[in-house]
Amino acid sequence: MLNPIDTEAVIRRGGAIGGFPGEIHEGVAWWLGACLVITQKADRIAVAHDGHPSITEFAKRFCLGAINAQHYACNVRFLGLQTEELLLATLGSFDGVPGAWLSASETEGALVVRITLYNRQGLVLDDTNGLAEIRRLIAEDRVPIPVNARAKGTTEPWRSQLTKREDLS
């Protein structure tokens, strides 16, 4: 592992959370994207973020990890800047697709990054439905990589059908 993290401290409470830089880095997003795909056995996921300037690179890395997860050839539906509520509504409309919400906030002068992971039912991952396995994979440096070029997935921008009509102009 090129840039290790304290997995017990960072991979918790539904995904990953930590101060940036220091506790968490952009590579963690790549690891989480790849691990979400394999733990949920997903050929499609949805990803959105809160638009914070620092979170865009995390979102990009998350998508790259997801499309490079073993043999799944995952299609990432990238919603971009959206609310978490819209992401959850979109997950419901996709009928059983896992997802991720990335956000950042300033707390006492420090940037805190949060990556929340959702399973196929739209529930936040916990230690019973995938998070413990993701923590173990990262701690043991067993983050999945593609088996070959044909196994690589795709990322496509997604304009949710659930956005307000006036947003479509």
N, C-alpha and C positions, 0 to 999 in steps of 0.2 A: 504494500500500500504506500503510494508516494506521499500522501499527506493525511496521516491518520487522524481520527477524531476519537473522543471519548463517547463510544456508542451508547453507553448507559445514560450519560448526561444529555446527549443530543437527540437520540432516537427515542422519543417518548411522546406522550400526550397527543396521539393521533398521527404522528409523522416525525418531523424533525423541527427543533426549535433551538436557536442559539444566537449569541452575539456574533456580529460580523464586523471586521474579521476577528478571528480568535477561536471561538468555539465551533463555528460552522464556515464552510467555504463552498464555492460553486460546484466543486466536484461531488459534494454530498448530494446535490440535486441530481446529477447524472446517476449516481448509485441508486438513489431512491426511484428514479424513473425506470431503470432496468429491473430493480427488485420488485416494484409494484407489478410490472407486467408478468414476471414469472410466478410470483406468489399468488396472483389472481388468475393466472393462465389466460391472459387477455390478448385478443387479437385487435382490440380497439380500446382506446381510453380517451378521456376528455381532460384538458388542462386549461386553467385560467389563472390570472393573477390580478393584483390590486392596482397595478400601474405605477407603483413606487419606482423611481429611477434605478435603484439598486437591485430590484427584483427581476428586471428583464433578463439579465444574464443567467440568473438562477433558472428562470422559466425555459430559456433556450437550452441550457444544459440538461434540464429534466427531460425535455422532448428528445434530445439526442440519446440519452440513456434508454428511454423507452423504445425507440426505433432500433436500438442495437442490442436488444435482449434476446440472447440465444436464437432459437429457431422460430420465434413467434411472428416475425414480420408484422409487428404491431402498427396499426394506423392510428396516429395521434391526431385527434380533432382539437386544434388549438384555438380556443375562444379568445385568447389575448386578454385585454383589459375588460374585466366583467366583475360583477358582484359575486360573492360566494353563493348567495341565494339563486342567482341565475345559473351558476354552474350546477348547483344541486337540481334545479328544475330541468336543465338540459340532460343531466345524467338520467333522470327519470324518463325523459322522452326518448333516450337512446336504448331503453329497455335492457338493463343489466350490464352497463358499462362502468368500469371503475374510473376514478378520476383523481385529480389533484388541484388544490387551491394554494397558490403561493402568495405570501404577503410579507410586508416589512413595515416596521414602525420604529419611531425614535422613542427611546425610553431613557431618561436621564442622560441625554447626550450620546447614547450608544444606539447603534442600529441593531434591531432584533429581527431575524428572519424566521419565518414559520412556513413550513411546507406541510399541509394537511392532506392526508391520503384517505380516499374513500373506496369501499369495496363495491361489488356489483349491486348491492341493495341500497347504496347511497349512505351507508353507515361509516363513521370514522373508524379507521383501523385501530385495533387495540391488540393486546397480547394474545387474544383468542382467535383473531381472524386475519393474521398476517404480519402484524408489527413485530412480534417476537422473532419470527423467521427472518424478516428484513434486517433486524438488529444483528442477528447471528451471522447472516451472510456478509454483512459489512465488517463486523468484528473479525471474522475469519478470513477476510479478503477473498471472498468467493463471489464477488459481484459478477453477474452473468455477462458474457460478451457474445457477439454473434458467431454462429458456427461457420457461416460463409456469406458471401455477398448477396446471394439470393434470399437469405434469411433476414436481410435488413428491411425494416419497415419504412413508413412514410409519415410525414407531417403535413397536414393540410389546414389552412386557416378555415375557421368555421364561423359563419354568421348565423347565430342562433335564430330559429324561427320564433323564439320567445321574446325577442327584443321588441320594444315599443315601435309602433308604426312610424312615428316621427323620426326615429333613429335610422330609418332605411333610406332617407334622402341623401 
